[in-house]
Amino acid sequence: MLQLAQTHPHIVGYIGRGSHDDQSLLFMEHVPGGDLLDRVLNKAALPDEEASRVLLQLLMAVEHLHEQKGIAHGDLKPENMLCTAGPKESRVDVKLADFGASSSLRDTQLEGSEWAAWATATGTASYSAP
């Protein structure tokens, strides 16, 4: 899915794949600032302007996935949002990563309770609604 999703500035770039000693390898763009959770924990809180910018970038990436690519990420959480700058830098952009729980919305013809069952079966349990 990452290969299909990568044409957006707020989605981590896919470089290629390979294998070594029966291990599958995925090569993606290097995003040097760590993940968003580490940034938030290091700063105690994000300033309003930075939080607004990060949220807008995330929403643009998700809109691109849904509307242009027909992909549901399936595991949106701070650990899957990579920062372009370290915690001491004031300006940061984020890139959505980790498409391991993603799926194609175009191949899915789910409605009502079927959709709810799919949605609760994906992602990270500790980030799921009760």
N, C-alpha and C positions, 0 to 999 in steps of 0.2 A: 504494500500500500504506500509506503514512503516514496517509492519511485514515481507513483502516480500523483502524489500530493505535492511534490517538491517545488512547483513553480510559483512560489509566493515568498516575499521577503521575510515573513514571520513563521516560516516552516523550515526546519533544518534541511539543508541540501543533501541529496543522495548522490554519492559518488559511484558506488558499485558494490559488487558482492564477489565473494570468492570462497575458497575452502583451503584448509591446511590441516593435515593429520586428522582427517574425518571431522573437523570442526567447521561449521558454517561461519563465515565472516561477513559483516556488513560494514561498508565504509561510508561515513557521512562527514559532512562539513564539520570542521573544528569550531566550536563555540566556546571561547576561552573563559567566560565569567562564571561558570558553575550553574547550578540550577536556582530557580526562583526561591525555593524554600530556604536554601542556605543564605541567600541575599536577605530575605526577610528576617531570619533568625539573627544574622550578624548585625542588622540595623535596629532590631527590636520592633520597628514598624517602618513602612514605606511612607514618605511624604505624600500628601494628596496628589500633587502634580505627577509624581512618578507612578503612583498606583493607578491613576487615571490613564496614563500613557500605556502602561502594561496591559490593563484591561482592554483598552481599545485595540491594541495589537493582537491580543488573544482573540477578541471577537472578530476581527478582520480575517484571521487565519481560519477560524471555525466556519465563518460564512463562506470563505473560499472552498474549504473542504466540502461543505454541504451542497452549496449552490453550483459550483463549477465542476467539482470532481465526483460528487455523489458518494462521499466517504464520511462515515461516523468514526471519530477518533476512538471513543470507547474508554478512555482512561485519562481524562483531563484532571490534572493535579499539579501543584507547584513543582514537584520533582520532575515533571515532564515538560517544563518550560525552561529552556536554557537561556542564560543571559549573555549578552555580547560584551559586557563590561563587569569588572570585579566589584565587590561590595563597597570599596572606598571611592569609586568613581560615581559622579552624580548622574550622569546621563546613561541610561541603559535601554536597550531594545531586547525583546524576547523572541525566541524561536521555538515553536512547538515541536516536540520530539517524541519518540517511543510510540510507534504505531503498531505495537504487538497485539493490542486488543481491538484494532480498527476493523471495520467491515464495510463492504459496499452497500450503500443504501439502494442502489439501482437494482441489485440482485435480490433485495429483500422486499417481499410483498406482505408486510405485516400490518395488521390493523388492531386497534383497541388493546385488548388484554394480551394478545400475542406480542405486540410492540413493547408493552410494559414488562413482559417476561424476558424478552431479549435485553432490554435496557438494564434490568437488575442483574442479569447474568454476566455482565461485562464489567471491566474496570477493577478498581482496588476496593476491597470490602470496607476499609476504614474511611473511605470517602463517599460511600453509598448512603443514600437517604434511608432513614429508619423504616 
